[in-house]
Amino acid sequence: MVTVTSVCGGSAAERAGIKPGDVLLSINGHDVNDVLDYRFYMTETVLSVLVHRGPELLTLTVEKDEYDDPGLEFRTYLMDQKHRCRNACIFCFIDQMPPGCRESLYFKDDDDRLSFLQGNYITTTNLSDDEIDRICRMHLSPINISVHTTNPELRVFMMKNKNAGRVMDIMRRFAGAGITMNGQIVLCKDINDGKELDRSMTDLESLYPSMQSVSIVPCGLTAYRRDLYHIEPFSPEDCRAVIKQVEAYSSKCRKKHGGRIFFCADEFYLKAGVKLHGASFYEGYPQYENGVGMVSCMYDELPRTIRRVNADLSGRCATLITGEAAYPVICDMADAINKRTGASLTVKMIKNRFFGGKVTVSGLVVGSDILSELDGCDVGERVFIPSVMLRSGEDVFLDDMTVRELSEKLGVPVSAVTPDASAAYEICEILEKGQ
């Protein structure tokens, strides 16, 4: 049931007589159950809208320009509840969260609508045949899929869900409907690597060009894996072997299809001590959000960004915060800023105690760890953190400490900046203006 919570003043919906509290049943004869139905069927210029108002069923006519929003608002973005994940993956990061965090941090979503609308990755185990048909009928593209392995039996084992083995059949249906996909493989040592990874890459290549790109990322392991399936971390030597395997296969794909398709996450290269490739290797960064090519992109864009900076920041001191993995990269950024502006920026690497020392990425550094590392240190006039350390859309770290609280405890302002080369310009602008 989809209830209208408000109607925008002066909108086509208001002119048609739709009111808050009306239950939206259908548009032009099509049932409306969620945001996908609503967005798909509202594109016409004339809408016959069936609503339930009290004891009455009313059919109202909405006239508007093509693709314009009628002006209705609903209780949630999806117009109903998020679909909860039904898997118990042996590598799930949420199952490795420390106790005592806010309840929302333990929620696992697995929602095809969020894949299309926000780029989230889904496992497909939640999808019924009707939902698969709707995705194909509406041509919702692209869809991002957490594949992990294409071996049906192994996928069922890794995800602890009897429906997990259907993934290739589902992806073939998507490919047959002309839907583009991006894939992700969370690699677990001695489980879905080696020959199983070769099998997965071969199967996923068979879906090209519908399967546009696939990232291979290492399984994240925290200190809170008690009573969970034992997974060994990748050693530097293991990482070098994975890189060699994936790059050999992706080179064949490039010769055959004109694109690499398969990419290792930067974390593999950083841990292996292997030099990352230049920007052109990543073919437009199709897997940027999965940590693929972020470092190369930063190095590629940093010189242009630094040339935009004209500020004289002589004598200005500040501290840049980063995790262990990105420390050399952020040091290079700080050096470039210092040379250009005369500033004295220092970089502080934060060891992750909240999740455990095996977690080295900046996005999982929390406020309490920053405070612990900086206690008694001269941090200058301001501290800069990458925005990925904060909850999406909030000024809150994963340990519930706010940016304001951290600032008060440190005694200096704390500013969140974009986690890429543009951070260099943002940092200089903030210091120049004294914001």
C-alpha positions in Angstrom: 0.0 0.0 0.0 1.4 3.4 -1.1 0.1 6.4 0.8 0.6 10.0 -0.3 2.1 12.0 2.5 2.1 15.4 0.8 1.3 17.1 -2.4 3.5 19.9 -3.8 1.8 23.2 -4.0 1.0 24.2 -7.6 1.8 20.8 -8.9 -0.1 18.8 -11.5 -1.2 16.4 -8.8 -2.6 19.2 -6.7 -4.5 20.6 -9.7 -5.9 17.1 -10.3 -7.3 17.0 -6.7 -5.0 14.4 -5.2 -4.7 14.9 -1.4 -2.4 13.8 1.4 -3.6 10.6 2.9 -4.8 9.2 -0.5 -3.7 5.7 -1.1 -2.2 5.4 -4.6 -3.4 2.2 -6.3 -2.7 2.5 -10.0 -1.5 4.8 -12.8 -3.1 4.2 -16.2 -4.3 0.8 -15.1 -0.9 -0.4 -13.8 -0.6 -1.3 -10.1 1.8 0.9 -8.2 3.6 -0.9 -5.4 6.9 1.1 -5.1 9.1 3.8 -6.5 10.0 1.8 -9.6 6.4 1.3 -10.6 5.7 5.0 -9.9 8.6 6.3 -11.9 8.0 4.0 -14.8 4.3 4.7 -15.2 4.3 8.4 -14.4 6.2 9.5 -17.6 3.1 9.9 -19.8 1.6 13.4 -20.3 -1.9 12.3 -19.2 -2.2 10.0 -16.1 -5.4 8.3 -15.0 -4.7 7.9 -11.3 -6.8 5.5 -9.1 -6.7 6.4 -5.4 -8.4 5.2 -2.3 -9.8 8.0 -0.1 -11.6 6.9 2.9 -14.5 4.6 1.7 -14.2 5.9 -1.8 -12.3 4.9 -4.9 -11.6 7.9 -7.1 -10.1 8.2 -10.6 -8.4 11.5 -11.1 -6.7 12.8 -14.3 -3.2 14.3 -14.0 -2.0 16.4 -16.9 1.6 17.3 -17.1 4.7 17.5 -19.4 6.4 14.3 -20.3 8.7 12.9 -17.6 7.8 15.7 -15.2 7.1 14.6 -11.7 3.4 14.9 -10.8 4.3 16.4 -7.4 3.5 13.6 -5.0 5.6 12.7 -1.9 5.7 9.5 0.1 6.8 8.4 3.5 10.0 6.7 2.2 12.2 7.1 -0.8 11.3 3.6 -2.0 7.6 4.1 -1.1 7.9 0.9 1.0 10.6 -0.8 3.1 14.0 -1.8 2.0 14.4 -5.5 1.1 16.5 -7.1 3.8 19.3 -9.5 2.8 18.4 -13.2 3.3 22.0 -14.5 3.1 24.5 -15.4 5.7 27.6 -14.9 3.7 30.8 -16.3 5.3 32.6 -13.0 4.5 29.8 -10.6 5.4 31.4 -7.4 6.9 28.3 -6.5 8.9 28.5 -9.8 10.8 32.0 -8.7 11.8 30.9 -5.4 13.3 31.7 -4.7 16.9 28.8 -4.8 19.4 27.2 -1.7 20.7 26.9 0.3 17.4 23.6 1.9 16.4 21.0 -0.6 15.1 21.0 0.8 11.5 24.6 -0.3 11.0 23.6 -3.9 11.4 20.9 -3.7 8.7 21.8 -5.7 5.5 20.0 -4.5 2.4 19.7 -6.5 -0.8 17.4 -4.4 -2.9 17.2 -4.4 -6.7 15.6 -1.0 -6.6 18.6 0.5 -4.8 20.9 -1.2 -7.4 19.2 0.7 -10.2 18.6 4.0 -8.4 21.7 4.3 -6.2 24.3 1.8 -7.6 24.1 -0.7 -4.7 25.2 -4.2 -5.4 22.6 -7.1 -5.0 23.1 -10.8 -4.7 19.9 -11.7 -6.7 18.8 -14.2 -4.0 15.9 -11.9 -3.1 14.5 -11.8 -6.6 11.3 -13.7 -7.5 10.6 -14.6 -11.1 8.0 -11.8 -11.2 10.6 -9.3 -10.0 13.1 -10.5 -12.6 10.4 -10.1 -15.2 9.7 -6.6 -14.0 13.4 -5.6 -14.3 13.5 -7.0 -17.8 10.2 -5.4 -18.8 11.2 -2.0 -17.4 14.7 -2.4 -18.7 16.2 -1.3 -15.5 19.8 -0.8 -16.4 22.5 -1.0 -15.2 22.1 -3.6 -12.4 25.1 -4.2 -10.1 25.5 -7.8 -8.9 27.6 -9.3 -6.1 28.6 -12.5 -7.9 31.5 -13.9 -5.8 31.5 -17.2 -7.7 29.6 -18.7 -10.6 29.9 -22.2 -9.2 26.3 -22.9 -8.0 27.3 -25.3 -5.2 30.1 -23.0 -4.0 27.9 -19.9 -4.1 25.3 -21.7 -2.0 28.0 -22.6 0.5 29.5 -19.1 0.6 26.1 -17.3 1.0 24.2 -20.0 3.0 21.2 -19.6 0.7 19.7 -22.3 -1.4 18.7 -19.7 -4.0 22.3 -18.5 -4.5 23.0 -21.0 -7.2 20.7 -19.4 -9.7 22.8 -16.4 -10.3 24.1 -17.3 -13.8 20.6 -18.2 -15.0 19.3 -14.8 -13.7 22.2 -12.9 -15.3 21.5 -14.7 -18.6 17.9 -13.5 -18.4 19.1 -9.9 -17.9 21.6 -10.2 -20.7 18.8 -11.6 -23.0 16.7 -8.5 -22.2 19.6 -6.2 -23.1 20.3 -5.1 -19.5 23.8 -4.0 -18.7 25.4 -5.3 -15.5 28.5 -4.7 -13.4 29.8 -7.5 -11.2 31.7 -7.8 -8.0 33.7 -10.8 -6.6 34.7 -10.6 -3.0 37.7 -12.9 -3.0 38.3 -15.3 0.0 41.6 -17.1 0.2 41.4 -20.8 -0.6 37.7 -20.6 -1.2 36.7 -18.8 -4.4 40.2 -17.9 -5.7 42.5 -19.9 -7.9 40.7 -22.2 -10.3 37.3 -21.1 -9.0 38.2 -17.5 -9.9 39.2 -18.6 -13.4 35.8 -20.3 -13.7 34.0 -17.2 -12.6 35.8 -15.0 -15.0 35.2 -17.4 -17.9 31.5 -17.5 -17.1 31.1 -13.8 -16.6 33.0 -13.1 -19.9 30.4 -15.2 -21.7 27.9 -12.5 -20.7 29.8 -9.7 -22.4 28.9 -7.0 -23.5 26.0 -7.1 -21.1 28.4 -7.7 -18.3 30.4 -4.5 -18.6 32.9 -4.8 -15.8 33.8 -6.9 -12.8 35.8 -5.9 -9.7 37.8 -8.4 -7.7 38.2 -7.1 -4.1 39.7 -8.8 -1.1 37.5 -10.0 1.7 37.5 -7.6 4.6 38.4 -9.2 7.9 37.9 -7.5 11.3 38.8 -8.5 14.8 35.2 -9.5 15.4 35.0 -12.8 13.5 34.2 -14.9 16.6 32.2 -18.1 15.7 32.4 -17.2 12.0 33.8 -19.3 9.2 37.6 -19.1 9.3 39.1 -17.1 6.5 42.8 -16.5 6.1 43.9 -13.0 5.0 45.8 -12.5 1.8 49.6 -12.2 2.2 51.6 -9.8 0.0 52.6 -12.9 -2.0 49.0 -14.0 -2.4 48.0 -10.5 -3.6 50.7 -10.6 -6.3 49.4 -14.0 -7.5 45.9 -12.7 -7.7 47.0 -9.6 -9.6 49.0 -11.8 -12.1 46.0 -14.1 -12.6 43.4 -11.4 -13.1 45.6 -9.2 -15.3 46.5 -12.2 -17.5 42.8 -12.9 -18.1 41.8 -9.3 -18.5 44.6 -8.9 -21.2 43.0 -11.7 -23.2 39.6 -10.0 -22.9 41.0 -6.7 -24.1 42.4 -8.3 -27.2 39.2 -10.2 -27.8 36.6 -7.6 -26.9 38.4 -4.3 -26.7 38.0 -4.0 -23.0 39.6 -5.6 -19.9 36.3 -6.3 -18.1 38.1 -7.6 -15.0 40.0 -5.4 -12.5 41.6 -5.9 -9.2 40.9 -3.4 -6.4 43.7 -1.0 -5.4 44.0 -2.8 -2.1 45.5 -5.8 -3.7 48.2 -3.6 -5.3 48.9 -1.7 -2.2 49.3 -4.8 0.0 51.3 -6.5 -2.7 53.7 -3.6 -3.0 53.1 -3.6 -6.7 53.0 -0.3 -8.6 49.6 0.6 -9.8 48.8 1.2 -13.4 48.2 4.6 -15.0 44.7 6.0 -15.5 44.3 4.7 -19.0 44.4 1.1 -17.7 41.1 1.5 -15.9 39.1 2.4 -19.1 37.0 5.2 -17.6 36.9 3.8 -14.0 33.8 1.6 -14.3 34.5 0.1 -10.8 35.7 3.3 -9.1 33.2 3.0 -6.3 34.5 -0.5 -5.5 38.0 0.9 -4.9 39.3 0.1 -8.4 41.6 2.8 -9.8 41.0 5.4 -7.1 44.8 5.8 -6.5 45.6 6.1 -10.2 42.8 8.6 -10.7 44.2 10.7 -7.8 47.7 10.7 -9.2 46.4 11.5 -12.7 44.3 14.4 -11.6 46.5 15.8 -8.8 48.9 17.9 -11.1 45.9 19.6 -12.7 44.3 20.3 -9.4 47.5 21.7 -7.9 47.9 24.1 -10.8 44.5 25.6 -9.9 45.8 26.5 -6.5 47.2 30.1 -6.2 47.0 30.6 -2.5 50.0 31.6 -0.4 49.7 29.5 2.8 53.1 30.1 4.2 53.1 29.3 7.9 49.7 27.6 7.8 49.8 24.3 9.6 47.2 21.5 9.5 46.9 17.7 9.7 45.6 15.3 7.1 44.1 12.0 8.4 44.2 8.7 6.5 44.2 5.0 7.0 47.2 2.8 6.6 46.6 1.7 3.0 46.4 5.2 1.6 49.1 6.7 3.7 51.8 7.0 0.9 49.2 8.5 -1.5 48.1 11.2 1.0 51.7 12.0 1.8 52.3 12.7 -1.9 49.3 15.0 -1.9 50.4 16.8 1.1 53.9 17.3 -0.3 52.4 18.7 -3.6 50.3 21.2 -1.6 53.2 22.3 0.6 55.5 22.9 -2.4 52.8 24.8 -4.2 51.6 27.0 -1.3 54.3 27.1 1.3 51.9 25.4 3.8 53.1 22.9 6.4 50.7 20.0 6.1 51.5 16.8 7.9 49.8 13.4 7.4 48.8 11.2 10.3 48.2 7.5 9.6 45.5 6.1 11.9 45.7 2.4 12.9 42.2 0.9 13.0 41.6 -0.4 16.6 37.9 -0.2 16.4 37.6 -3.0 13.7 41.1 -4.5 14.3 44.5 -4.0 12.8 43.8 -6.1 9.6 41.4 -3.3 8.4 43.6 -0.6 6.8 41.2 1.3 4.5 40.4 5.0 5.3 36.6 4.5 4.9 36.5 2.4 8.1 38.6 4.7 10.4 36.4 6.0 13.2 36.4 9.1 15.4 37.7 7.3 18.6 40.7 5.9 16.8 41.5 9.4 15.4 41.2 10.9 18.9 43.4 8.2 20.4 46.2 8.7 17.8 46.1 12.5 17.9 46.0 12.8 21.7 48.8 15.1 22.8 49.9 15.9 19.2 50.2 19.3 17.7 47.8 19.1 14.8 48.1 22.7 13.7 45.0 24.9 13.1 42.8 22.3 11.5 42.3 18.6 10.9 41.1 17.3 7.5 39.4 13.9 7.1 38.2 12.2 3.9 34.4 12.2 3.8 34.3 8.4 3.3 35.0 8.1 7.0 31.5 9.4 7.7 28.1 7.8 7.4 26.5 8.7 4.0 24.7 12.1 4.3 25.7 12.5 8.0 28.5 14.1 10.0 28.9 10.9 12.1 31.6 8.2 12.2 30.8 4.5 12.4 31.4 4.6 16.1 28.7 7.3 16.5 31.2 10.1 17.3 30.2 13.2 15.4 32.6 15.5 13.6 31.6 18.3 16.1 32.5 16.1 19.1 35.9 15.2 17.5 36.5 18.9 16.9 35.7 19.8 20.4 37.9 17.1 21.9 40.8 18.1 19.6 40.3 21.8 20.2 40.5 22.6 16.4 38.0 22.5 13.6 37.7 19.2 11.7 36.8 19.4 8.0 35.6 16.6 5.7 36.9 16.7 2.1 36.3 14.7 -1.0 38.4 11.5 -1.1 40.1 12.2 -4.4 42.5 14.7 -6.0 40.0 17.6 -5.6 40.6 17.4 -1.9 43.9 19.3 -2.6 41.9 22.3 -3.8 39.3 22.0 -1.1 42.0 21.9 1.6 43.8 25.0 0.3 40.5 26.9 -0.2 39.4 26.2 3.4 42.8 27.2 4.8 42.9 30.4 2.7 39.4 31.5 3.8 39.8 30.3 7.3 36.4 28.5 7.2 
